[in-house]
Amino acid sequence: MNKKIVAFYIRLYGVFNKKDRFLIENIITKANEKNISGWVSYRKPGCIALHIEGSHSEIELLVNELQFCSVFENFKRYDVNKTDPVHISGFKDLKNASSIFNANVSLSDLCDRASFLNDEFYEISNAIKKHKDHYESDSVVLSDILKLIPNRFFGNWLKNKQKIFKFNVEDVASSFTSEMWQSVPYTKTLTKIHGYSPERLLDNKINGLKFVNSIGVKTPELYEYGIPLNSIDFKKGRVVKPINAAGAKGVFSIVSEKLIISIDDGKKLSDYEEFIKEAKKYLKRSGRPDLWMSEELILNSDNEPPNDIKMLTFYGKVGLVQEERRMLGKVCYYDKNCNKISTGRYEDKNFQGGGVLPEHIRLAEEISLKIPSPFLRIDFLKSKNGLVFGEFTPNPGVFNSFNASIDTSLGREYSEARGRLMSDLLNGKKFDNFFDFLKSENI
């Protein structure tokens, strides 16, 4: 007789971090001893997630050990939720959180967990609303709690309590993620009614380069655009990339005829044939059209591909700076005062970075003020001769992955930028550089 299989989704909370591998290893050992299948994943500092499947008695033994075995004394709190078996083979260590989405997870399980979180957020919001003692407690803790709650759970009561709070409600209720999603229908509507939006227009690499050139900012020289791979003029000192490249994917630096570097993974190629082979692999993987461009190769002071400097710019104010060493997959962040900070993104890829200067910030802010848009990420290359413009990015990838503090801070920057832009428009600001560029290009 086949034994009945049950499944549970468990979160373990406590004092530990990613380096405490012994916790994961002990969970895997004990699960295998009991013939339990599923997966375990380190989610973030202080949180490990498990999906376990097996007989009721096997599951009960494992859960008891997690709660009472001295090996697991680091665990201080447990959330155990029954879910549906998805018949995973063996017990897996999912080494990063994104792997969870590739594991077998039932839709009903995801629906139950989403519904549970919805109810929890609603109850926490109501608890804060109804109990005055929360307002008079530690304002820092209260602020941190509110930042973790999606702003759709806040009613007008939050704004009405501003006089009681020791913090600005905008600092907890704003959200960069929300602003980015709101920009989608805004951009579609503007394009439908007006024919274009500034953000989409400048997202085109050629338009971006030409506009920035027109206001006197240094850009790489453009050699070719919109041609098939086999027609590219293969010369040293050039960068070859798809016209609609996303990040570093499909981007190649031709340092010499015998050294071509794939920027996405740092792979070094030795000749033209290898370059063509790798570029065709990219086309096959991505499904993108065979349309390419080539431009001047920019190098740093060590004659190597330079770091990227990506400025999240909110109509005249830089809110955050990302420095990236793409070939090494390293990233770090700075605030608008050029101080290095933690953002919750790419924590395992952090590096020292070369730093940013106040004049770098000013350059991005000056460009931003010439464009009628509340937000654009303005990307530069950190060359041996200073910053060189790269591209405009209106929709940065994984914009939802900042920690709660950064998300609320950038959300407020976005809202305030929209207010400053509207004020300038109402006061008759002409944006001459932008509209002169449109006329010159017959847009």
N, C-alpha and C positions, 0 to 999 in steps of 0.2 A: 504494500500500500504506500503510495507516494505521500510524503509528509507535506503539510500545508505550509506554503512560503508566505511570510509576512515581511513588511518592509517599513523602515523608519528613516526619517531625515532628522539629523541631530546637529545642534550647534553647541560647541564647548567653549566657554569663556573663562579667561583667567589671566595670570601674569606670565606671559611668555612671548617670544617672537620667532621669526623665521629660522633663526639659528638653533633653536631648541628642537633639533631633528629627532632626538630620542623619543619625544612624545608621539610623533607620527610613526616612527619605527615600531614602538611598542603597541600602538593601535593595530598596525598591520600584522604584527606577530600574533596578537591575541585573536584577531579576526580569522586568520588562517588556521590557528589551532582549533577553532570552533566551526570550521567550514562555512564561514560567513562570507558572502560575496558583497561587492559594492565598491565604494571609493572613499578616500579621505583627502581633504585638501586644506592647506593653510590659506586662510582667506585674508587676514590682516593681523597686525600685532594684537594678541589677546583673543583671537578667534580661530577655531578649527571647525570645519564642516565635515559631516559624514553622511553617506547614504548606505544603509546596511540592509541586507536581505538574508533570510534564513528561517529555520523553524522557530517557533515561539520560544522554546526552551533555550536554544542557542543565543537568540537575541537577548533574552533576559539575563543570561550569564554575562554577556559582554557589557551590557548596560550597567549591571551591578559592579563589575570590575572598574568601569570608567568612573563610577561614583565613589567607590570605597577603597580601591587598590592604592597603596602608598605611591606607586609609580606615577599616578595621575593626580597627586595632591595639588599641582598647579592649577587644576580646573576648579573654578569657584562657582560657576553657574552652568546649568544645562537646560537647553530647550529641546524637548523630544516630541516629534510630531509623526503620527502614523501616516504612511503614504502608500502608493501602489507599487508592487514589485514590477521591475522592468527587465528582470532576468539577465543581470550582468554576469559575465563569466569571470570568476576570480575576484580578488580584492586589489584595487588599483590605488596607487599614489598619484593623484593629479597635482603635478608640481606647481601649477599656477592656476589662478581662479578661472581664467578663460577656458581652461580644459574642461570645466564642468559643463559647458555648453555643448561639448562634443561627446559627453557621456550620455548614457541612456537615462533620460528623465521623462516621466510621463506628463502629458499636458494637464491631466487632472491634478497631479501633484503641484505643478507650477500654479495652477488656478487656486488651489487651496492655500498655498503659501502667500500668493498675492492678496487674496481676500483677508487672510489673517493679518498681514501687514497693514492693509487699509483700515481694518478695525482698530488695530493698535495705535496708529497715528491719530485716528479720530478720538480715541479715548484719552490719549496723552494731551492732545490739544484742549479737550474739554476739561480735563483735570486742572490744567494751568489756568484756564479761563475762570473756573468756579471757585478756586481756593486762593483767597487773598494772601495767605501766609507764604505762598510761592513767590509772590511779587516782592516780598520783603526779605526773602532769603538771599543767598549768595547770587548776586546778579550775573556773575561770570558763568556759573553753572547753568543758570536759567537761560542765558543767552546761547550757550553751547547746545542746550537741549533744543531750543527753538530752531537753530540753524539746521538741525538734523531732520526736521519735519518738513515735508513738501509744502510749499506755501498755499496750495489749494485747500489745505485743512485749516487755514486761518480765516476767521470772519472779521467783520468790522470791529469786533471787541478788541483786537490787538492794537489797532490804531487808536481806539478810545482810551486805552490804558497807558498811552505814552507818558503821561505826567507821573505815573507811578514807577515805570521802569527807569532804571539807571543807564539804559542804553537806548540808542535809536532803533525804532522798530524796522526801519529800512535795512539796518545791518543784520537782521535775522530773517526778514521776509523776502528779500531780493534773491534772485537766482539767475546766474549766467546761463544755466541749462534751459531755464524757462524762456529767457530772452532769445536764445538761439532758436528754439522751436517757434516762438512767435514771429521770428524774422522770416520763416518759410512762407506763410500766407501773405505777409506784408510784401515780400519780394515778388511773389507771383502776381498779386493784385496790381502792384506798381508797374510791372512789366506788361501786363494785359492792358492797362489803361493808357500808360504813357509810352509804351514801346520798349522801354529798357529800365533797369535800375542801376544806379551807380556801382553797386557792389558786383552785380553780375557782369556788367560791362568791363570792369577792371579785373575781374577774375580771369578774363582772357589774357593769356601771357603777353601777347603782342601789344594789346591795348595798354596793359599795365606798364610795360617797358617804355612805350612811346610817350605815355603821359608823364611818367617820372623824368624821362629825358627832357621833355618840354619845359620842366620847371628847374632844370639844371642839376639834377641828382645823377651821380655816376651809375651807369649800368654796364653790364657786359655787352660787347659788340655782337650784334646778331648777324650770322652768316647765311643761314638757310632756314626755311620755315615751310612746313606742310608738304614735305616730299617723302617718297618711299625710302625705306631703309637702304636698299641697294643703290640709291642715287646720292646718298650722303657723301660729301667730299671728305674723305678720311685723312685728316691732317693733325699733326701734333699741336697742342695748345688749344684744343677745342673740347667742348662738352656736347655730347649728343644725347638727346632725350626725346620721348614722345611729346607731341604738342599738348597733350592733356595728362601729363605725368602726375601721379599722386605721390607726393613726398619724393623719396629717392628711388622709387621703383622704376627700373628701365633707364636709369641715368648712368652714363659712362663718361669718364674723364680720359681723354687721349693725351697722356703726359708725353709720350713719344710713340713712334711706330711700333716699338717693342714693349711698351708698358701702357696698357689700358686698364683703368680701375673701375670696377662696378661699384658705384657709390652706395648702393643699397646694402651690400654684404661685404664690401671691401675686397672682393675677389680680384686677383691680378691676372690679366690676360696678356698673352705674349705677342699676338699679331692680329691682323685684320680678320682672318678667318675665325679665330676664337671669338672676337667681338661680335661678328655677324651671327655666329651660332648662339651666343648668350642672348643677344637682342631678339632673335627669333623665338627662343624659349620664353622670353618675357611676353611677346605678342601672343603666343599660344596660351600661356597661363592666364593672361589678363583679358583676352578677347577684345582688346582695343584695336582700332584701325591702324593700318600701317602708314602712319603719318608722323614724321619726325622733324626735329629742328636741331640746329647746331649753333653754338654761341661761343664767345671767348672763354677760355679756361682761366678762372681766377684762382690764384694761389695765396697761401699765407706766407709769413716771414721765413718759414722753414721750407718753402717751395713744395708744400703739400696742399691737398684740398682743404680749404678753410672751414672753420666752424660756421654753422648757421646761427644767426641772431634773429629770433622771431619775436616781434613786439605786438602784444595785444593792445591795440590803440583805440581809444574811445573819444573820437572827435576832439583832438587837441590834448589828450592826456593818455600817457602810457599806463596801463594797469598792471601789466605783468610782462616779463621778458623771459624767453626760453632760449638757452644756448645749447646747441646740439652738435655733437661730434658723430656724424652719421655713420661713418665706416666702422666705428667702434660701438655703435648703438648706445652712446652715452648722452645723458641729458641733465641739465641743472637749470634752476630758476632764480630770478632776481625780482625784487619789488621795484617800484618806480624810483626809489632812491638808490638803486644799484646795490642793494644788500641781498646777499644770497638767502633764499628761503626754501622751506619745504611746502609742497602743494598737494601731496597725496598721489601725484602722478609719477610713474617711472622711478619709484623709490629705490628699486633694485638696480637701476641704471645710472645712479647719480655719480657725477665726477666733479673735480674741483672747478673746471672751467677757466676761461681766461678773463672773465669779468666783462662788464659793460661800463661805459663812461657817461657822464651827464650829457656830453655832446651827442652821443648816440641816441639818447632819449629825446633830446631836443629835435634832432633830424626827423625822427618818426612823427613827433607831434606836429612839426611844421608841415610835413606832407599831409597828415591827417586833416588839418584845418583847411586844406585846399579842396577837400572832397565832401560833398553833401551827404555824408553817411555817418550814423552814430557809431559804427564799429567796423574795423577791418584789422586783420592781422597783417602787419607789414614785415616782410622777410628780407633779410640782408645776408650777405656773405662777408665774413670778417677777414678782409684781404690784408696784404702787407702794406697797402696804402690807405687803410681805413675801410669804412663800410661801403659796400657796393650793393645796390638794390638787386633783389632777386625776383620777388613777385608779391602780389596781393593775394590774401587768402580770406575770403569772407566767411567760410565755413570750416574752421579747424577741425581736424579729426578728433574723435573721442572727447568732445567738449564737455561731456557729462562726468568725466573721471577725476575732476578736482575734488579735494576734500571740502567739507561743508563750509569752512571758514573762507576759503578762496572762492568757492562758488557764490557765496553771498556777497563778498567784496566786489567781485567782477560784475555781478548782477546789478549792484548799485551803481558802479561805474557806467554800465550800459544805459541805465535809466536816466542818470544825470546827463550823459552825453546827448541823449535824445532831447532833453530839455534845453541844453545849450544850443543845439543845432536848430531847434524850432525857434528859439529866441532870435538867433542870427537871421533866419529866414524872414521872420516877422519884421525885423529891423531893416530888411532890404539888402542883406549881403548877397553879392552877385556871383561869387565863385567863378571869377573871370578865367582863371587858369583852366578849370575843368571844362567850361563851356567853349572856350577858345579851342581846346583840344578836340572837342566833339566836332566843331565846325571844320577844323583842319582835316579831319578824317572822314568827313561827310557822314557822320553818325546821326 
